[in-house]
Every structure is written in C-alpha cells, then in structure tokens.
Amino acid sequence: MARRCDACGRGSNRANNRSHSNVATKKEQNANLQPRRLAGMKVKVCTRCLKTLAK
C-alpha cells in the first residue's frame, strides 16, 4: 500500500542526508500516517489532518 494520506494525499518527500564531509546521500522522508476509523472506514491519515479534523 502507498504511504499516502487518504484525506489530503500528502506523501513522501525526497531529501539528502549530509555527512560531516558534506557528502549528499538520498533519503526518503515519509508522512506521519496513523491508522484511524473515520465514518466506519479504516483509513491512513497524516497527523496534520488529524489535528484539522479535531477542530
């Protein structure tokens, strides 16, 4: 399954790890997804959307 928020569509981000010698190594930063039951369906929602839905 994709690491993507079912509410807003937010997914992973590509970035660089930087060593002490400033060498760049590719890494992937995933969205902070939490499984929740919304409207009777089990969905993966990012914490940013959970905070918005709580309002």
C-alpha positions as CSV (number, residue, x, y, z in Angstrom):
1,M,0.0,0.0,0.0
2,A,1.1,3.5,-0.7
3,R,2.4,5.7,2.1
4,R,-0.1,8.4,1.3
5,C,-2.7,10.2,3.4
6,D,-6.2,9.2,2.4
7,A,-7.6,12.7,3.4
8,C,-5.2,15.2,1.8
9,G,-3.0,13.0,-0.5
10,R,0.2,14.0,1.3
11,G,3.0,11.5,0.5
12,S,6.8,11.1,0.9
13,N,9.4,13.7,0.4
14,R,12.9,13.2,-1.1
15,A,15.8,14.8,0.7
16,N,19.6,14.4,1.3
17,N,21.5,13.1,4.3
18,R,24.5,15.2,4.9
19,S,27.7,13.7,6.4
20,H,30.4,15.6,8.2
21,S,32.3,15.9,5.0
22,N,29.1,17.4,3.4
23,V,28.5,14.3,1.1
24,A,24.9,14.1,0.0
25,T,23.1,10.7,0.2
26,K,19.5,10.4,-1.0
27,K,16.9,9.6,1.6
28,E,13.1,9.4,1.7
29,Q,11.0,11.2,4.4
30,N,7.6,9.6,4.9
31,A,4.5,11.3,6.1
32,N,3.5,10.6,9.7
33,L,0.5,8.3,9.0
34,Q,-1.8,7.0,11.7
35,P,-4.5,4.3,11.1
36,R,-7.9,5.7,12.2
37,R,-11.5,4.7,11.8
38,L,-13.4,7.6,10.2
39,A,-17.1,7.3,9.1
40,G,-16.9,3.5,9.6
41,M,-13.9,3.0,7.3
42,K,-10.3,2.3,8.3
43,V,-8.1,4.9,6.7
44,K,-4.5,6.1,7.0
45,V,-4.5,9.8,7.9
46,C,-1.5,12.1,8.5
47,T,-1.2,13.8,11.9
48,R,-1.7,17.2,10.2
49,C,-5.2,16.1,9.0
50,L,-6.0,14.6,12.4
51,K,-5.3,17.9,14.1
52,T,-7.5,19.7,11.5
53,L,-10.3,17.1,11.9
54,A,-10.3,17.6,15.7
55,K,-11.2,21.3,15.3
